[in-house]
Amino acid sequence: MSDEIKKTNDKIKGLGSLFIGSALLGLSAIFVRYSDSSPSLIAFYRVFLALPFLYLWVLMEGKGINLRLLSNKKTFLLILLSGFCFAVDMSFWNWSISFTSVANATLMANTAPIFVSFIGLIFLRHTIKPQFFLMLFSAMIGVSLVILSSSENNSPKVFGDFLGIVAAIFYAGYILSIKSLTVNFSPAQTLFLATFMTSIILIPMSLFETAELIPRNREEWSVLFAYALISQTIAQGMITYGISKITAHLSSLLLLIQPLAAAFYGWLLLNEAITTFQAFGGFVVLGSIYLAAKNN
């Protein structure tokens, strides 16, 4: 198989995996809405309960984690950075859902492609075609249409949207660190290590929010278990695999499928209305993603 064919196949696999993973990740806000735990505690159980499944994925690959790489200072700092960024991202995003709609919280948090692209271009010297920024700008217009057509002019909404933007900055850091880790680790190993570090960091954050760390009833355990299995194991697993196959900036743009899916799930399960402007904005985002994927 020629390098060109392999590159094309990897791109197709990466795009498909990111698309499906992002669509599944759109369910995350639904789990958070149905959970009675504190925001950081919900995030902790998402990653903690996913660890056995992710380790099983590592074992299924037939490869052990190279412990020598963990002694490398740069590699360890990347794992620490990925865990810290993901922990802050999830905690802030979960809090934002308490102050704004499911669609708004997810959309604001997924402005991450802006930060991924500019950090990659300016600080990491990634090669990004000028056309990509045009598609990014177009996608953000679509995102804005969805946000502005659903936002109400009140403080709780503004505060919730602000928390979503902060979450986006840290999610950008998570994407970039994960991309770097996949150079030395497989997607399964990368996600397991990042998830393990995230769970450690979320323990003190959860203790700061609440003294009740153990869910009280079976229903809450069911929600948290489903959250860990679908959002962290399956969805994040497919996203990590996709990130390993294509560039970080294109990967981050594909993740805008998540807020569109969240808006749909919010309409389907939580009776949150989808306006004509939101629907049009969604089509603009999808069109921008298609053109960016085609030309990158």
C-alpha positions as CSV (number, residue, x, y, z in Angstrom):
1,M,0.0,0.0,0.0
2,S,1.4,3.4,-1.1
3,D,1.9,6.2,1.5
4,E,-0.7,8.3,-0.3
5,I,-3.4,5.5,-0.1
6,K,-2.5,4.8,3.6
7,K,-2.8,8.6,4.3
8,T,-6.2,8.7,2.6
9,N,-7.4,5.6,4.5
10,D,-6.2,7.0,7.8
11,K,-8.0,10.3,7.1
12,I,-11.3,8.5,6.3
13,K,-11.0,6.4,9.5
14,G,-10.1,9.5,11.6
15,L,-13.0,11.5,10.2
16,G,-15.5,8.7,10.6
17,S,-14.4,7.9,14.1
18,L,-14.5,11.6,15.1
19,F,-18.0,12.1,13.6
20,I,-19.5,9.1,15.5
21,G,-17.6,9.8,18.7
22,S,-18.7,13.5,18.7
23,A,-22.3,12.6,18.0
24,L,-22.3,10.2,21.0
25,L,-20.6,12.7,23.1
26,G,-23.5,15.0,22.5
27,L,-25.4,12.8,25.0
28,S,-23.1,14.0,27.8
29,A,-25.3,17.0,28.7
30,I,-28.3,14.7,29.1
31,F,-26.5,12.5,31.6
32,V,-25.4,15.6,33.6
33,R,-28.9,17.0,33.6
34,Y,-30.3,13.7,35.0
35,S,-27.6,13.3,37.6
36,D,-28.1,14.6,41.2
37,S,-24.3,14.7,42.0
38,S,-22.2,17.8,42.1
39,P,-20.6,18.9,38.8
40,S,-17.0,17.9,39.6
41,L,-18.2,14.6,41.2
42,I,-20.1,13.8,38.0
43,A,-17.0,14.3,36.0
44,F,-15.0,12.2,38.5
45,Y,-17.3,9.2,38.1
46,R,-17.3,9.6,34.3
47,V,-13.6,9.0,34.2
48,F,-13.2,6.7,37.3
49,L,-15.8,4.2,36.2
50,A,-14.4,4.2,32.7
51,L,-10.9,3.1,33.7
52,P,-11.6,-0.7,33.8
53,F,-13.1,-0.5,30.3
54,L,-10.2,1.5,29.0
55,Y,-7.7,-0.8,30.5
56,L,-9.5,-3.7,28.9
57,W,-9.1,-1.9,25.6
58,V,-5.3,-1.6,26.3
59,L,-5.1,-5.4,27.0
60,M,-7.1,-6.2,23.8
61,E,-4.4,-4.4,21.8
62,G,-1.9,-6.9,23.1
63,K,0.5,-4.2,24.1
64,G,1.6,-3.1,27.5
65,I,2.2,0.5,28.4
66,N,5.8,1.4,28.1
67,L,6.7,2.5,31.6
68,R,10.0,3.8,30.5
69,L,8.2,6.5,28.6
70,L,6.5,7.6,31.8
71,S,9.9,8.5,33.3
72,N,10.5,11.0,30.5
73,K,9.9,14.4,31.9
74,K,8.2,15.8,28.8
75,T,5.9,12.8,28.4
76,F,4.9,12.9,32.1
77,L,4.2,16.7,31.8
78,L,2.0,16.0,28.8
79,I,0.0,13.4,30.7
80,L,-0.3,15.7,33.6
81,L,-1.4,18.6,31.3
82,S,-4.0,16.4,29.5
83,G,-5.5,15.3,32.9
84,F,-5.5,18.8,34.3
85,C,-7.1,20.4,31.2
86,F,-9.7,17.7,30.9
87,A,-10.6,17.8,34.6
88,V,-11.1,21.6,34.5
89,D,-12.9,21.4,31.2
90,M,-15.5,18.9,32.4
91,S,-16.0,20.6,35.8
92,F,-16.6,24.0,34.3
93,W,-18.7,22.6,31.5
94,N,-20.9,20.6,34.0
95,W,-21.3,23.8,36.0
96,S,-22.3,25.8,32.9
97,I,-25.2,23.4,32.2
98,S,-26.6,24.6,35.6
99,F,-26.8,28.1,34.3
100,T,-27.7,27.8,30.6
101,S,-29.4,25.4,28.1
102,V,-27.9,22.1,27.0
103,A,-27.3,23.4,23.5
104,N,-25.7,26.7,24.8
105,A,-23.4,25.0,27.3
106,T,-22.2,22.4,24.7
107,L,-21.8,25.0,21.9
108,M,-19.8,27.4,24.0
109,A,-17.6,24.7,25.3
110,N,-17.0,23.6,21.7
111,T,-15.6,26.9,20.5
112,A,-12.4,25.0,21.3
113,P,-11.4,24.8,17.5
114,I,-10.6,28.5,17.6
115,F,-8.1,28.1,20.5
116,V,-6.7,24.8,19.1
117,S,-6.0,26.5,15.7
118,F,-4.4,29.7,17.0
119,I,-2.4,28.0,19.7
120,G,-1.2,25.4,17.1
121,L,-0.3,28.1,14.6
122,I,1.3,30.7,16.8
123,F,2.9,28.7,19.6
124,L,3.4,25.1,18.2
125,R,4.1,26.2,14.6
126,H,1.5,23.8,13.0
127,T,1.1,24.0,9.3
128,I,-2.5,25.2,8.7
129,K,-3.9,26.1,5.3
130,P,-5.4,29.6,5.0
131,Q,-8.7,28.1,3.7
132,F,-9.1,26.3,7.0
133,F,-9.5,29.5,8.8
134,L,-12.2,30.6,6.4
135,M,-14.1,27.3,7.1
136,L,-13.4,27.9,10.8
137,F,-14.9,31.4,10.6
138,S,-17.9,30.0,8.7
139,A,-18.4,27.3,11.3
140,M,-18.3,29.8,14.1
141,I,-20.9,31.9,12.3
142,G,-23.1,28.8,12.3
143,V,-22.4,28.3,16.0
144,S,-23.3,31.9,16.7
145,L,-26.6,31.6,14.9
146,V,-27.5,28.7,17.1
147,I,-26.4,30.5,20.3
148,L,-27.9,33.9,19.5
149,S,-31.3,32.4,18.4
150,S,-31.7,30.5,21.6
151,S,-30.1,32.8,24.2
152,E,-32.1,35.1,26.4
153,N,-30.8,38.4,27.6
154,N,-30.3,37.5,31.3
155,S,-27.4,37.1,33.7
156,P,-27.7,33.3,34.3
157,K,-27.4,32.6,30.6
158,V,-24.4,34.9,30.2
159,F,-22.7,33.4,33.2
160,G,-23.3,29.8,31.9
161,D,-22.0,30.8,28.5
162,F,-18.9,32.3,30.1
163,L,-18.2,29.0,31.9
164,G,-18.6,27.2,28.6
165,I,-15.9,29.4,27.0
166,V,-13.5,28.7,29.9
167,A,-14.1,25.0,29.4
168,A,-13.4,25.4,25.7
169,I,-9.9,26.9,26.4
170,F,-9.0,23.9,28.6
171,Y,-10.5,21.5,26.2
172,A,-8.2,22.9,23.5
173,G,-5.3,22.2,25.8
174,Y,-6.6,18.7,26.2
175,I,-6.8,18.1,22.4
176,L,-3.3,19.4,21.8
177,S,-1.7,17.4,24.6
178,I,-3.6,14.2,23.5
179,K,-2.4,14.7,19.9
180,S,1.2,14.9,21.2
181,L,0.8,11.8,23.3
182,T,-0.4,9.7,20.4
183,V,3.0,10.0,18.9
184,N,4.4,7.6,21.5
185,F,1.3,5.8,22.7
186,S,-1.6,4.0,21.0
187,P,-5.1,5.7,21.3
188,A,-6.1,3.2,24.0
189,Q,-3.0,3.8,26.0
190,T,-3.2,7.6,25.6
191,L,-6.8,7.7,26.7
192,F,-6.2,5.4,29.6
193,L,-3.3,7.5,30.9
194,A,-5.1,10.8,30.4
195,T,-8.3,9.5,32.1
196,F,-6.3,8.1,35.0
197,M,-4.6,11.4,35.6
198,T,-7.9,13.2,35.2
199,S,-9.6,11.1,37.9
200,I,-6.8,11.9,40.4
201,I,-7.1,15.6,39.7
202,L,-10.9,15.6,40.1
203,I,-10.7,14.0,43.6
204,P,-9.8,17.3,45.4
205,M,-12.1,19.3,43.1
206,S,-15.0,17.0,44.1
207,L,-14.1,17.3,47.8
208,F,-14.2,21.1,47.5
209,E,-17.7,21.0,46.2
210,T,-19.3,18.3,48.3
211,A,-18.6,16.0,51.3
212,E,-20.9,13.3,49.9
213,L,-18.7,11.4,47.5
214,I,-20.8,8.2,47.3
215,P,-24.1,8.3,45.3
216,R,-27.0,7.4,47.5
217,N,-29.3,5.4,45.2
218,R,-29.3,2.9,42.4
219,E,-30.7,5.3,39.8
220,E,-27.8,7.7,40.3
221,W,-25.3,4.9,39.9
222,S,-27.0,3.9,36.7
223,V,-26.8,7.4,35.3
224,L,-23.1,7.7,36.2
225,F,-22.3,4.2,34.9
226,A,-24.0,5.0,31.5
227,Y,-22.2,8.3,31.4
228,A,-18.8,6.6,31.9
229,L,-19.5,3.9,29.4
230,I,-21.0,6.0,26.6
231,S,-19.2,9.4,26.9
232,Q,-15.8,8.4,28.2
233,T,-15.2,4.9,27.0
234,I,-16.9,4.7,23.6
235,A,-17.3,8.4,22.5
236,Q,-13.9,9.6,23.9
237,G,-12.3,6.4,22.7
238,M,-13.4,7.0,19.1
239,I,-12.4,10.7,19.4
240,T,-8.9,9.8,20.6
241,Y,-8.5,7.3,17.8
242,G,-9.6,10.0,15.3
243,I,-7.2,12.6,16.7
244,S,-4.4,10.1,16.2
245,K,-5.2,9.9,12.5
246,I,-5.6,13.5,11.5
247,T,-4.4,17.0,12.5
248,A,-5.4,18.5,15.8
249,H,-7.1,21.6,14.2
250,L,-9.2,19.5,11.8
251,S,-10.0,17.1,14.7
252,S,-11.2,20.0,16.8
253,L,-13.5,21.3,14.0
254,L,-15.1,17.8,13.7
255,L,-16.0,18.0,17.3
256,L,-18.5,20.7,16.5
257,I,-20.7,17.7,15.6
258,Q,-21.2,17.4,19.4
259,P,-23.1,20.6,20.0
260,L,-25.4,19.9,17.0
261,A,-26.1,16.4,18.4
262,A,-26.6,17.9,21.9
263,A,-29.2,20.4,20.5
264,F,-31.0,17.5,18.9
265,Y,-30.9,15.4,22.1
266,G,-32.1,18.4,24.0
267,W,-35.1,18.7,21.7
268,L,-35.8,15.0,21.7
269,L,-35.4,14.3,25.4
270,L,-35.7,17.6,27.3
271,N,-38.2,19.4,25.1
272,E,-35.8,22.2,24.3
273,A,-37.0,24.0,21.2
274,I,-34.9,24.2,18.0
275,T,-35.6,27.4,16.0
276,T,-35.3,27.9,12.3
277,F,-32.1,30.0,12.8
278,Q,-30.6,27.2,15.0
279,A,-31.3,24.7,12.2
280,F,-29.8,26.9,9.6
281,G,-26.8,27.5,11.8
282,G,-26.4,23.7,12.2
283,F,-26.3,23.3,8.4
284,V,-23.7,26.0,8.1
285,V,-21.5,24.2,10.6
286,L,-21.9,20.9,8.8
287,G,-21.1,22.5,5.5
288,S,-18.0,24.1,6.9
289,I,-16.8,20.9,8.4
290,Y,-17.3,19.1,5.1
291,L,-15.3,21.7,3.1
292,A,-12.5,21.8,5.7
293,A,-12.2,18.0,5.7
294,K,-12.2,17.9,1.9
295,N,-9.4,20.5,1.6
296,N,-7.2,19.5,4.5
